[in-house]
Amino acid sequence: MTKCREIKNRIFMNKFDLLIIALACQGILSKYIYAHPPFGVPVAQAKTGSILMYYGGDVIDLILIIILCYQWYKATRQQINEEIYQLGK
């Protein structure tokens, strides 16, 4: 495995780690808002907003996961093709 490939893999792993942390924080925040509405916000609106944030966030999370996995696939596929080409020379 080349040094460049190791660095790219590490970058993608860092992106995956950051995405997991963001997903967890979004879920925690929406549950906190549901249980403790912000000052000045009616309870019904806070609960509706937190439910929308919780379940709507899942849709956004899925889109982000698909985009990140596609970028990772595209980057690694290109590297594999280049290595196969180099072996054929």
DAJO-V934394 format. One record per residue. N is the residue number from 1. RES is the residue in one small letter. PSI is psi as a letter, one per 30 degrees, with the letter a starting at -180 (NA if undefined). Layout:
# DAJO-V934394
n=N res=RES psi=PSI
n=N res=RES psi=PSI
This chain:
# DAJO-V934394
n=1 res=m psi=k
n=2 res=t psi=l
n=3 res=k psi=e
n=4 res=c psi=e
n=5 res=r psi=e
n=6 res=e psi=e
n=7 res=i psi=e
n=8 res=k psi=e
n=9 res=n psi=e
n=10 res=r psi=e
n=11 res=i psi=e
n=12 res=f psi=e
n=13 res=m psi=e
n=14 res=n psi=e
n=15 res=k psi=e
n=16 res=f psi=e
n=17 res=d psi=e
n=18 res=l psi=e
n=19 res=l psi=e
n=20 res=i psi=e
n=21 res=i psi=e
n=22 res=a psi=e
n=23 res=l psi=e
n=24 res=a psi=e
n=25 res=c psi=e
n=26 res=q psi=e
n=27 res=g psi=e
n=28 res=i psi=e
n=29 res=l psi=e
n=30 res=s psi=e
n=31 res=k psi=e
n=32 res=y psi=e
n=33 res=i psi=e
n=34 res=y psi=e
n=35 res=a psi=e
n=36 res=h psi=i
n=37 res=p psi=k
n=38 res=p psi=l
n=39 res=f psi=k
n=40 res=g psi=f
n=41 res=v psi=k
n=42 res=p psi=k
n=43 res=v psi=e
n=44 res=a psi=e
n=45 res=q psi=e
n=46 res=a psi=e
n=47 res=k psi=e
n=48 res=t psi=e
n=49 res=g psi=e
n=50 res=s psi=e
n=51 res=i psi=e
n=52 res=l psi=e
n=53 res=m psi=e
n=54 res=y psi=e
n=55 res=y psi=e
n=56 res=g psi=e
n=57 res=g psi=e
n=58 res=d psi=e
n=59 res=v psi=e
n=60 res=i psi=e
n=61 res=d psi=e
n=62 res=l psi=e
n=63 res=i psi=e
n=64 res=l psi=e
n=65 res=i psi=e
n=66 res=i psi=e
n=67 res=i psi=e
n=68 res=l psi=e
n=69 res=c psi=e
n=70 res=y psi=e
n=71 res=q psi=e
n=72 res=w psi=e
n=73 res=y psi=e
n=74 res=k psi=e
n=75 res=a psi=e
n=76 res=t psi=e
n=77 res=r psi=e
n=78 res=q psi=e
n=79 res=q psi=e
n=80 res=i psi=e
n=81 res=n psi=e
n=82 res=e psi=e
n=83 res=e psi=e
n=84 res=i psi=e
n=85 res=y psi=e
n=86 res=q psi=e
n=87 res=l psi=f
n=88 res=g psi=f
n=89 res=k psi=NA
